[in-house]
């Protein structure tokens, strides 16, 4: 049963003024208990002796040297989840299945820490070195078969450690069929090696067993308002203007269309569907797409762009344009995914 909190029905402006520590969140009584229980069962099915510990923080991550993972506070309660979605459009781990993907991924990092697996020479040769500098962003290659695909945005390509964690997540996922799915991909070598390493360590005691909790939510003095201000700035899109030419193809500034609905209103009206469809085909996060739409709306308002076709036809053309141009942008190497 979901735990009750005093701030559940607070007006939004009052809620945003609360510090994260004032929320007094606990994992017990949250829907995350089901994710944690499922992870434990999956590890047991693989006959793994290891299981990570969990705590609440402000994002998904596993600190270096810690055999456990942080889970973002907004997933603890439906009210906080709705606030996150309103502020940044999309909340990582919002659904049970999405949260399971992230839990498996972070477990890959945690088990790496628990057994010092980054020191394994075979892993270093195939995956790369942990000592490679962590980038602020990365340019993905969407059709590369050297990496598994698990989380969105081709996250395995970001860093050797992310490649390891993503490969572990695919290996751990029940009924993933990785042996067949990746049989003709170069990535199969990584999966086979990881499987061998897991067989070697599964019954051994972890080398690192600390229960350290980094940046626990109940010690965070920042307000929700400040948290979201920083997060929205971090997730901003720097150069959305490569869509400008296409907007003129779909919408018009000609006087004969002045009585038609505005392009800005059209985008606002269909925003949710556009985000979902483009995210589905491009693997970009919806908040990235939403940020682009914000810039496009401003562009349409400034130039008074209007619909020149039916709403249905415009929506089809708009989603097709967004999907095609976003994929072209990704393939050009200009697009950088923020870490």
N, C-alpha and C positions, 0 to 999 in steps of 0.2 A: 504494500500500500504506500502511495506517495506521501512523504512526510509533509506536514503543514508548517508554513513559515509566516511570520507576522507581516511580511512585506508583500505577500501574494497579491493583494488587492489594492496596493498603494497606487496613487496616480503616477503616471510615467515620469513626470518631472521630479517628483519626490524620490522615486526609485533610483533615478540617474544620479541623484545627489548622495546616495549611499556609497560608502566604501565597500570594496569587495569583501573585506574581512567582516563587515557588519552583517553580511548575508548569513553567516554562521552555517555554511553548507556542510553536509555529510553525504557520503556515498550510500550509506545505509538508508533504505527506504526510497531510493531513486531507481529509475528504470535501468541505470547502468549496472545494477547488480546482476541482471540477466545476461548482459554482455560478458561480464567477468566470469560468471558461472559457465557460460558456453565456452569461453577460452580455456578454462581449466579442463573441461571435458575433452576438448580437441587435443590438448597437450597430453592428457592421459591416454587417448586413443593412439597417439604416437609413442606412447610409453616413455615420455619425457619426465625426468625427475624434477626439472626446473619449472617454476611458475613465478612470474614477476609480481611485485607488490604495486599498489595503486594509490594515488592521492589526487586531490583537486587543485588545479592551478588555473592559469589563464589561457593555456593552449595545449595541444597534443605535443608531447616531446618526451625524450628519454635523455637525461643528463649523462655526460660522459662518465663512465666508471660506476654507474648506478644500475643495478639489476631490476629496475622498476620503471613505471611510466606515470606521467602527469596527464590528467584528463581535464579539459576545459570546463570551467564552472557553469557555463550556460547550458550544459547538457544535464545538469542535476535536477532542474525544475522546468516545467512547460512554460511558465511565465518568462523565465530568463531566455529560453530558447526562442520564443516569439520576439523578444526584444533584440536578440542577436540577429535574427532574420530581418527585422525591420531596419536595423542600423547598417548591416553590411550585406543584405539580400540573402546570403546563404550561410548556413551554420555547419561547419565541418562535423560530420557524425550525427546529423539530425535524425536519420532513420536508424533502425536497429542494424540493418545489413551494412550500412555505411560505417557505423561505429565499429562493427566487427572487423571490417577491412582495416580500419585505423588501429584497432587493438592488436591485430595480428602483425601489422607493420611494426608497431612500437615494441612488440615482443621480440621481433628480430633484432632490434637494437639492444634490448635488455639482455637477451641470451648471449649476445656478442660480449657485453660487459661482464656477465657472470662467469664466462669461461675464457676470457681473453682471446677470443677467436680471431681478432684482427692480427694476432701474431702468427697465425697459421700460414706457413709459406705457400701452400697450395692455394689457399684463399687469396693471398696477396698477388700471386701470379695471375689468377683468373679474374678477380674483381678489381684489383688495384689497391693502392695503399690508403689507409685512413689518414695518413699525414698530408695527403693532397689538400691544399687550402680549400676551405668550404666557400663556395661562391655566394654572392648576394642575390644572384639570379642565374638563369641558365637558358640556353637556346636548344629546345628539344628537336629531335629528328623523329617525327611521327611514325615513320614506317620502318624504323630500324628493328631488326630481329635479333640484335645482340642483347636485348634487354627484355625481361618479362613485362607484362602490363597488368597492373593491379590497381593502384590508385590513379586518379585522373592526372592529366598534364604530364604523362610519361615520366613520372617522378623517379623511376629507377635511373634515369640518365643524369640526375642532378649531381651525384657524388658516389664514389665507390661504396661508402657506407649505406647510402640509400638504395643502391643496387642490391646489396646484401639483404637489407631489411625487406625489400620488395620481393626478392627471390624466396626468402624465408616465408613470407606471407602466402605466396602462391603454393609453396610446398605444404604449409600447414592447413590450408583451406580444404575442408572435407569435399570429396567428389570433384576436385578441381580438374582431374584428368590431365595433370601436367605432363605426364610421360607421353601421352598421345598428342596433346595440343601443341607442345613445343618440340616434338620429335624432329622436325625439319628446320628448326631455328638454331642458330649458334648459341642462343641462351640455354639450350638444353644441357650444355656442359656445366653451366653454373648450377643448375638444379640438381644434376647428378652428383656434383661435388658436395653441395650443401647436404644432400641426402646422406652421403657417406659420412660427413662430419657429424651429423645428428645421430647416426647409428653409433658412432664412436663415443659420444658423450652422454647419451640419453640416460644411462643408469649411474653416472658418476655425480658426485657432490659438486655443486658450483664452487668456484674458487673465490668468488665475491658474493657475500651474503648480506651486505648492509641494507638497512631499511630507510636510507636517507630520503628525505622529501624536500626537493628544491622548490623554492618560491611557492609554498603552500598558500592556497586562497585565504585561509583564515588569518594570515599574517600580512596580506596585501592592503596597504593603506590608500591606494589610489581609488578614486571614485569611478563609478560606471561611466559617468560623463567623460572623464579624462581618458579612460580605457578606449572608448569608442572613437574619440577624437583622433587618438594616435593610430588606431586600427584602420580607420577610413583613409587617413593620409597614406599609410603604408600600402594599402590595396589600390591606390589610384592608378589610372592608366595615363601614361605620359603623352602618347601620340596617337589619338584616335582619328586624326584628320584624314587618314588614307581612305576613309569611306566617303569623303565629301563628294567626289565625282559621281559615285553611284546614287547618292541621295537625289541628285539632279535628274537622274534617269527615271527614278520611281515617282518623285514628286515634281511640282512645277511652281514657278513664280509668275506665270502668265496670268493676265487679268481675267481671262475667261474662266479660270478655275477659282476665282476669289470667293465664290459662294460655297465651295466645297469645304469639307472638314480640314482642319489644319494638320500638317504632318506631325507636329509635336503632340497634338491630342491623340492622334492615331497610335503613335509609339507608346504613349502612356497607357492607353486603353488595352493594348495587346502585349504590354511589357512582360508579364509573367510567362505567357506562352512563347514569346520570342526567346527569352532567356533559356527556357527549358529545351526548346527544339535545337537551338544553336549549341548549347552545352552538350546535348546528346550526340551531335555529329562531330564536334570538334574537340571534346574532352577538356574544354576550358571550364573553369569554375564559373558559376552563374554570376558571382559578384564581379568578375572581370568583365563579363559581357554587359552587366548592368551599368558599370562605370562608363563603358563606351556609349551605351544608350543615353546616359545623362549628357554627354558631350554632344551627341547627335541631336538631342532635343533642343539644347541651347543653339546649335547651328541652325536648326529648322525655324526656331522662333526669330532669330536675328534676320533671317532671309525671308520670313513669311511664306515658307513652302507649304503647298496645298496638295491634297490628293487629286489625281487626274484619272484614276480608274476606280472600280468598285472596291469596297472595303475588303472583300474576299480575295480579289485578284491582287490587290496591293499587299495584303498579308503574305500571300504565297511568294510574291516577287521579293518582298523585303527579307523574309526568312532565308530564301535561297541565296540572295545577295550576301547577307550577313555570314552565312555558312561558308560560301565559296571564297569570299574575300578573307575571312578569318583563317581558313586553311591555307590560302595563298600566302598570307602574311606569316603564318607559322613556318611554312616551307621555305620562305625567303631567308630565314635566319635572323630577320630583324626583330622578331618577337622575343622578348625576354620574360621568363616566368619568375616572379619574385619568390624567394625562398622564405 
